[in-house]
Structures are given as C-alpha cells and as structure tokens.
Amino acid sequence: MKIIDGKLLANSLNQELRKKILFFKDKYGKTPYLVVILVGNNQASEVYVNNKKKKAIEIGIKSKVIRLSDKITEDNLLKTIDSCNSDNSIDSILVQLPLPNHINSNKVIDRISIEKDVDGFNSKNIGLLAMGRPKVVPCTPLGCYKMLESILNLESKNVLILGRSNIVGKPLSYLLTNKNATVTLAHSKTNNLKSLSLRSDIIIAAIGKANFLKKDWVKKNAVIIDVGINVVVNEKGLRKIVGDVDYKDVYKKVSFISPVPGGVGPMTIHCLLSNTLSLAQKRKTS
Ligand code: GUN
C-alpha cells in the first residue's frame, strides 16, 4: 500500500504556482485578488475559510474575507456579490457553502460573475464542464483528479464515486468522464452498492459518513480517494477528524489510499489558488 500524500503534492504544486504568481505580478504590476464571502458562523466553514486565506497570503495572492451575519437578507447578499463583481481589483469570488436556509444558494452562486467564479459552481461553468468544454473546474474535484493523475492513467478505469453533491460528486463525474474513465455515480438510493464497489478500480468517497467504506467492499489493489471530513470523538473523549473511509480497516488491501487529514484538503486549497491565478490571467488577456 502507498499513501497518496496530498499535502506533499500540494506543497510541490504550490512552489510552482508561487513562481507563476511572481511572474504575473512582474508582468502586470498587479497581485491576484481572491475574495471569500462567509455568511454566519458555521464552525467548519470558519476553519476552511481561515485556511484558504492563510494559504492565499503565503503564496502571494491578496485575499479578503467578507464576514456577514447569518441574518443577512438574500437581497443584501446579492448586493454584496454585485459590488465584488463590479470591483475591477477583484479577480475571484468564493461564497462559502452551506448558506443559511432562508437564502437560495443557487441564486447566489449564479450571481457571481462567470469571469470571477473561482469555485466553478455557476450553472454555466458546470454546464461547460459537463459538455467537456471546461473553463473553471471546481476545486475539490480538480484536486482529486490531480492526485489520481499523479499515480495512474485514468483511461478505461472503472471509477465509483460515492455521493452526488453539486460540490464534489457531480462535477467530479463529468471531469473523470472527460478523461476517459468509466464513471459510476452512486448515492443513497443506489442498489447493489457493494457489488458496484467490489468491481471498481478506483473509489472516491464523498458522502460525509465517518469510516463508511470497509475492506470487504473494496477490491484488492483498488485505489481510494477519501474526500470526507468528519469530526468524531475517539476512545479518549478527544475530537478527531476522520474521512469517509475506515483507513485502518482498508489500507492493507489497497494499492493507493489518500489519508484524512493531509489528503484531498490541501489539494482543494491548491486548486482554489491556481484557479484564482487563471482567472486573473484571463481577465488581463481577454
Ligand atoms: N463548502 C464545502 N466545500 C466547499 C467548496 O469547495 N467551496 C465552497 N464555496 N463552499 C464549500
């Protein structure tokens, strides 16, 4: 078994990215600028957003977090997005999800200008990805793809994706289909999940259920990518982050596995930052 070390891969990709950002700054006299909008005080979102900002600054990207009350009206949130859209110094905008229930997330996501949609969640960007004409690819799916690409050729592989979210499962299924993998997108209503799982060369778990995937569901020498980030309390009463894969149960049987933490998480952030640079470059050249 080998570990797909997302942290190591992200560090090396970030070194390259840092050079590209320096080159961009030299050429255009401008620092790429990412704005993150955080509504409310969901604890997990706070952690993700702080990590994103910290990494952005480390790599040479300007970054600001706009913190808004969970009581904000949909209209005022849309107005905030409008003002970011029209601020010419801003290259990329991310609205952290989930949003409070009284706000229509689809409306909010679609309000972000397509030129600044760093998550690639805008319905036009998702449509282009589904058609095999991607402009901006969502960060977690792109991170998963880069991890897989670092160890194997995806062509003709049977891939099982567990979870059909708009953030991970669906866009990842389009991306890997475009790369000539044979993709099964499974979800809570899927029948015979175990048999699908046992015939898969690659399993990507993105369902948000701690330690869900066990070794008797996994083919020998399969490749596993674990997208889950779940908080559990261990035997000693301490809070711990675990993935959707029961790592200890599964690792001896597989050829490659990504850990949690230190797997997909750092790759998602790398892709966010590299998407920010791409958007900044496109805005300068189009
Ligand atoms: N919430 C969980 N993952 C993500 C993500 O990749 N982007 C945004 N905007 N919100 C998220």
Residues whose N, C-alpha, C, O or C-beta is under 5 A from the ligand:
A	BS01	GUN	L94 V95 Q96 L97 P98 D119
